[in-house]
Amino acid sequence: MKLKVVQTKLTQLEYRLLREYAESRGLTIAEALREIIRKHVIDDRVYESDPFFTEGPVVKRKGAVEKTSLEHNKILYDESK
């Protein structure tokens, strides 16, 4: 993964809080910043109105029920186990 260098200025209070946050978790400042970004910027919510949750199956068929979720290696990699 290619990393991008980001530079910013912090007040002494902001830096102290960041440093204490990092130290309390055994992280470097950079690791702490990446953790904070992942926790506060990346949207990790489930939207109830998402069609993935609201719509029924795309294909309605009768017959044998496939067990792709259980046998995915066999299907993907032609494993006979």
C-alpha positions in Angstrom: 0.0 0.0 0.0 1.4 3.3 -1.0 1.3 5.9 1.8 0.7 9.6 1.3 2.5 12.1 3.6 0.2 14.6 5.3 1.5 17.6 7.2 -0.5 19.9 9.5 -0.1 22.2 12.5 -1.6 21.5 15.9 -2.0 23.6 19.0 0.1 22.4 22.0 -3.1 21.1 23.6 -4.1 19.2 20.4 -0.7 17.7 20.2 -0.6 16.7 23.9 -4.0 15.1 23.6 -2.9 13.2 20.4 0.3 12.1 22.1 -1.5 10.9 25.2 -4.0 9.1 23.0 -1.2 7.3 21.1 0.8 6.5 24.3 -2.2 5.1 26.1 -2.7 2.6 23.2 0.9 1.8 22.6 0.8 3.5 19.2 3.0 6.0 17.3 1.5 9.4 16.5 1.1 8.2 12.8 -0.6 5.0 13.9 -2.9 6.9 16.2 -3.9 9.4 13.5 -4.7 6.5 11.1 -6.8 4.8 13.8 -8.7 8.1 14.5 -9.3 8.6 10.8 -10.7 5.0 10.4 -12.9 5.4 13.4 -14.3 8.9 12.7 -14.2 9.4 8.9 -14.9 6.0 7.4 -18.7 5.4 7.3 -19.2 2.1 9.0 -23.0 2.1 9.4 -25.8 -0.1 8.1 -28.5 1.8 6.2 -31.9 0.2 6.7 -33.1 1.6 3.4 -30.2 0.0 1.4 -31.7 -2.2 -1.3 -29.4 -5.0 -0.3 -31.5 -5.3 2.9 -34.9 -4.2 1.5 -35.2 -6.0 -1.8 -36.0 -9.7 -2.2 -33.9 -12.1 -4.2 -33.2 -11.2 -7.8 -33.9 -14.7 -9.1 -36.7 -16.7 -7.8 -36.3 -20.3 -8.7 -37.6 -23.6 -7.6 -35.5 -26.7 -7.1 -32.3 -27.5 -5.3 -30.9 -25.0 -2.9 -27.3 -24.0 -3.7 -24.9 -24.0 -0.9 -22.4 -21.6 -2.4 -21.7 -19.9 0.9 -20.8 -23.2 2.5 -19.0 -24.7 -0.5 -17.4 -21.7 -2.0 -13.9 -23.2 -2.2 -15.2 -26.2 -4.1 -17.0 -24.0 -6.5 -14.3 -21.4 -6.9 -11.2 -23.6 -6.9 -12.7 -26.8 -8.2 -11.9 -28.6 -4.9 -13.4 -32.0 -4.6 -13.0 -32.1 -0.8 
